[in-house]
Amino acid sequence: MSEKLKLTEEWDKVFPKSDKTDHSKVTFINRYGITLAADLYAPSGASGRLPAVAVCGPFGAVKEQSSGLYANELAERGFLTLAFDPSFTGESGGKPRYVASPDINTEDFCAAVDFLSVCEKADPEKIGILGICGWGGMALNAAAADTRIKATVTSTMYDMTRVTAKGYFDGEDSEEARFAKRDVISRQRTQDYKNGSCALAGGLPESVPDSAPQFLKDYFAYYKTPRGYHPRSLNSNGGWNITSSISLLNMPILTYSGEIRSAVLMIHGDDAHSCYFSKDAFAALKGANKELLLIPGACHTDLYDRMDIIPFNKIVSFYKKYL
C-alpha cells in the first residue's frame, strides 16, 4: 500500500522553472514498500512515448537540487525524466529518517525504472539512469543488476562503500580502522535504541576556516549558500544518522560492475578530490560501449550545477545513441 506523502506543490527548486518543460509530482513504491516522491519532467507539448531517464543525487541531496537540474535540462532536450528523493530522505517515505543503504538505495533506482516501464509517456525499451556523486556508485550497481537499464551516466561519482570502509584514497584501509568505526556505530545503536530516536552525525559546519580542505569549502559553497541550500536537504542541515554507514562498511557496491553489458558514460572533473573513484571504477568496466570523460579543471561540485561545465551535449548524444 502506498504511503500518503505530503508533497509540496509550489516550485521550491534551487533552479528556475522552465517554460520548455511540463512538470508534475508523482510517487512510486520500491520493493521494500517505501513510497518515493519524484518530479516528472517532459518536453512541453510532447506526444507519444519518449526515451526516459531516472535521475538521483548527490548523496544527501534532494530532487530540488542537482538531480532536478539535470532532469529539467534533459527534458528540455527531448527526454522524459524522473528526479526522485531516495528512501528515508526529502519528501520520500521510510522511517527512521536519514538512513543510507547500499541495497535499498540501489533498489530505489530500480523502482524508478519500474515506474518508467509502465508510464504511458515513456518507451519501456528506452530507459536510462543518471547518478550524481554517491548516486553514481548506486547507478553502476543498479546497471549491473537490472537489464532493463539500457544506458547509465555517472557524474562526479563517489563509491560510498569504498570511502566509508577505506577512507579517502584508501588511507584507512585496515582492519583496525574499520573496527574502530564499527565500534562507534555499534555503541551508538544502543544509545539510539535507549533514546527511541536516531542521533544525527551533523552536516556541514556553519562556516569553514581558511585552513579547511578545498573540497569542504566547495561543499559549503553549494549546500550552505543560496546557490544550493534547501531546507529538506540533509547535507544542507543535520546530516545522516550516525549509524547510517554501518552497511556501507560491509557491502561493496561495485563488485559486479565489470559485468555491466549496457552502455556507461562516466563524467568527472579532473581537479576533483573524488576523481579517483571514477578512474578506478571505469578501469573495471568492459566493452566498447563504456566511456570516461574528464572535464579539465573542474572540481567535484562544479558538476552539481555549473551549466557552463556540465557536458550536456555529450550526455544527450550518449543517450540518443543507446536509448
C-alpha positions, -999 to 999 in steps of 0.1 A, spaced: 0 0 0 13 34 -9 22 57 20 5 90 19 32 116 14 30 153 20 42 168 -13 49 205 -18 30 218 -48 48 251 -50 80 255 -70 108 253 -44 138 242 -65 172 259 -64 170 264 -102 144 284 -121 112 268 -136 115 263 -173 88 272 -198 102 245 -221 91 216 -198 60 203 -182 64 194 -146 43 172 -122 48 155 -89 45 117 -88 51 88 -64 61 52 -68 68 23 -45 100 2 -42 101 -35 -34 106 -27 3 72 -10 3 87 25 7 69 52 -12 92 76 -31 84 111 -42 96 124 -75 94 152 -101 84 141 -136 96 164 -164 86 162 -200 93 184 -230 64 209 -234 38 197 -258 55 163 -263 34 134 -275 39 97 -278 64 76 -259 97 92 -251 131 78 -241 132 82 -203 159 88 -177 157 84 -139 180 108 -120 192 109 -84 219 125 -63 241 139 -50 244 117 -19 225 135 8 208 159 -15 172 162 -26 154 164 -60 151 201 -57 189 204 -61 212 189 -87 191 159 -98 162 182 -107 185 205 -126 198 176 -147 163 162 -152 149 195 -163 177 201 -187 174 167 -203 136 172 -206 143 204 -225 163 183 -248 136 158 -256 137 132 -228 111 122 -202 129 124 -169 122 114 -133 142 131 -105 134 113 -72 142 116 -35 158 84 -21 142 63 6 142 80 41 150 114 27 134 145 12 97 141 5 100 103 2 88 79 28 106 55 51 115 56 88 137 63 106 147 93 86 182 100 71 192 63 65 215 53 37 216 17 24 236 3 -5 208 -23 -11 177 -1 -6 193 29 -25 202 7 -54 166 -6 -53 154 30 -54 169 33 -89 153 0 -100 120 11 -86 122 43 -107 127 20 -137 96 1 -126 77 34 -127 90 45 -161 85 10 -176 47 14 -171 44 51 -176 23 59 -207 47 87 -216 78 65 -216 92 40 -241 99 9 -218 126 -2 -242 145 31 -239 152 37 -202 184 51 -188 196 63 -154 219 91 -142 235 92 -108 253 122 -94 280 119 -67 273 89 -44 244 81 -66 268 74 -94 280 44 -75 244 33 -68 237 37 -106 265 14 -115 252 -12 -90 217 -8 -105 230 -12 -140 248 -44 -130 216 -58 -115 188 -45 -138 189 -55 -175 161 -30 -183 186 -2 -179 199 4 -214 223 33 -206 239 48 -175 256 81 -169 275 89 -137 285 124 -129 313 132 -103 308 97 -90 315 86 -54 318 49 -43 302 55 -9 310 19 2 347 23 -6 352 56 10 333 45 42 353 13 45 387 25 34 387 63 39 398 88 12 424 75 -11 421 42 9 441 58 37 421 39 63 422 6 47 429 -16 77 410 -40 99 419 -17 129 404 14 113 372 -4 103 369 -20 137 371 15 153 343 27 130 322 -3 137 327 1 174 315 37 174 284 28 153 276 -3 175 277 18 207 255 45 190 229 19 181 225 11 218 221 48 226 196 53 198 175 23 210 175 37 246 165 71 233 139 59 208 154 81 181 185 83 159 212 108 166 224 128 136 261 129 125 258 166 118 260 182 84 284 208 71 296 234 96 280 269 95 313 283 84 346 270 72 381 283 81 407 293 55 427 262 66 398 238 57 404 214 27 393 228 -6 367 202 -12 350 211 21 349 247 10 334 236 -23 306 216 -5 299 246 18 297 269 -12 269 247 -27 249 233 2 251 262 27 246 292 5 216 303 -17 233 286 -46 222 251 -35 207 253 0 174 235 5 156 230 38 149 193 31 185 185 21 203 167 49 236 179 35 224 215 40 213 207 75 218 180 101 234 152 81 228 115 81 222 93 111 254 83 129 245 47 124 237 51 87 271 40 75 271 5 91 260 -13 59 283 9 37 312 -5 57 304 -41 49 287 -42 15 308 -30 -15 285 -20 -43 308 -23 -74 317 -60 -70 300 -69 -103 303 -36 -122 326 -54 -146 296 -74 -158 276 -44 -169 267 -51 -206 247 -19 -212 263 14 -221 280 35 -195 293 71 -196 313 83 -166 320 120 -162 343 136 -137 362 168 -131 400 161 -133 406 186 -105 381 168 -82 393 152 -50 369 123 -59 382 117 -94 400 85 -85 366 69 -78 356 73 -115 390 64 -129 392 31 -108 355 22 -115 359 28 -152 390 5 -153 368 -23 -142 342 -18 -169 343 -39 -201 332 -34 -236 333 -8 -264 302 9 -251 319 24 -220 335 58 -218 352 81 -193 351 118 -199 373 140 -177 365 177 -175 396 199 -174 399 220 -142 365 210 -128 362 202 -91 336 178 -76 308 203 -70 312 220 -104 293 192 -119 264 197 -95 251 229 -112 277 246 -134 258 248 -166 289 261 -184 308 229 -173 284 200 -172 287 184 -207 250 181 -215 257 179 -252 277 148 -246 252 133 -222 224 139 -247 243 124 -276 252 94 -255 216 87 -245 204 93 -281 229 67 -293 220 40 -267 183 46 -259 
